[in-house]
Amino acid sequence: MSDVQTDSLYSDLDMQGADLQPLSPIHFIQRVSYVFAKKTAIVYGERRISYAEFGSRCRQLAAAIIGVGIEPQTTVSVLCPNVPEMLELHFAVPMTGAVLNTINTRLDAKTIATILGHGESQMLFVDREYADVAEAALAMCDRKILVIGIDDPAVDIGRMIGGTDYETFLAGGNVEEPLFDLRDETMPISLSYTSGTTGNPKGVVYSHRGAALNALGNVLAIGLSSSSTYLWTLPLFHCDGWTHPWSVTSVGGTHVCLRAIDPVEVFRLIDAEDVTHMAAAPIVLSMLIHAPDEAKPTTVRSVPVQVATGGAAPPSKVIDDMETMGFKITHLYGLTESYGPSLICEMQEDWVSLPLSTRAQKMARQGVPHVLAGDCQVVDPETMQPVPADGKTIGEIVLRGNTVMKGYLKNPKDTAKASAGGWFHSGDLAVMHPDGYAEVKDRSKDIIISGGENISSLEVEEALYQHPNIMEAAVVARPDDKWGETPCAFITLKPGTDAPTSDDLRAFCREHLAAYKLPSHFVFSALPKTQTGKIQKNVLRETAKEV
């Protein structure tokens, strides 16, 4: 007998569409703008924006974007820090059917130009702080892009660019005009670029459905509610802030914006705004730990601040120090391709009584899928069969489910490679423990994670190869107390040439790379190779630890 019968007891049920609404974060703001109308949605300095005002501004901004001719499934880019306008754009752009592209504010002009060109951006919102790099990038683009300048009266850095400022542009939106009617929840909602965009642009496309489900999954993972106050210590440009703009809004929580990370200001805001939640890379946690004593709280909070961290496993000392100051750490794992956090190191009751060193080892694992993510396995990449759950056998983490990207924009070859066998291949090598928790052991793609940001070793090597004295170069991660990891460059010089100084090489690299991608150390030596001539980066990684 067939598992599915075409003519069954239930086959004639038809609600004519009344039982279905496409999943999308745009419905979150529509709901909370009246359910929590008077509640504070956003705090930024002296500004207090209610949910009614937040919803109204998003709708009017969407109308303004449609009014200048932006059509569905075209790209709208943003170069902006963690200010209210960035939150508004996370809802307004999707309301138009257009695709939001948030650009890393630490990138150089050439890389920004590559992103604008590859994503075929039609419009660019630019905060005044990034006017110079934006203008330089726009000068490299071969077509006209509409620019809207974002002014921030709280700062006097930078300058305004573009023909219209944000507030004037928003005010011109005709709220009587209908917005985009979303019928297909699998339509793209945003476009995020991975590292190494200049060599092989990888624009990761998210859908409305995936964004909504990951946002709600993170609500459950980190315990958000209408009484939550979320401090923005995580860059909103990174994986759309791990989808947390939509998470916090979905439950009517309060967003506290923070333009730049300053430990003194972080502690002040935690106290002044009664912050309950935040998310950050381990480097930010380290900054808080090493903040001036006078900035730190004198007493431990009775209710700890919930902190989600990812990008690298938090060391046990960091966990201990943060808990001492009144924070509770939750370790998350994910990639740009999985909408940010996909796995959570779900805390078990019996861990609490364990010695810190033992508990930290468990908390540092990548964990299990959050409730709406889908499935995760650690497999032999050749056979795609799960490795034994013995905590020893290494395989590759693969993901499948609701929060895996739609694919790489204009890159079917890499999309097919990443989804071979019907699973997303993370490239992260891991073990599976007997309790079903995954733990990453290495990165097969040699990605360097510095301060929570991914750096492609190949991109740094490409820059080094441009130097006239360099014959060969290999870049690997070197452990760093502050940044977690920094690039360490191993260099073989051309015969008869002199070794440049580290300062000279850093200045040379600065012409080709963003500042945070510059190598921290340079080592001149012959490069270890296999019999087939492949550079042995595993050997260099061990050497880098001793540099």
PyMOL commands that set and color helices and strands:
alter all, ss='L'
color gray80, all
select helices_A, chain A and resi 26-35+51-67+84-95+109-118+128-140+166-171+208-222+239-242+244-250+263-272+282-289+293-295+316-324+336-338+349-351+356-363+412-418+420-422+457-465+502-510+515-517+537-544
alter helices_A, ss='H'
color red, helices_A
select strands_A, chain A and resi 40-44+47-50+75-79+99-102+121-127+146-150+164-165+188-193+203-207+229-231+254-256+277-280+305-309+327-335+340-344+368-369+374-379+395-401+407-408+424-432+438-443+447-450+453-456+470-480+484-493+521-524
alter strands_A, ss='S'
color yellow, strands_A
deselect
rebuild
show_as cartoon
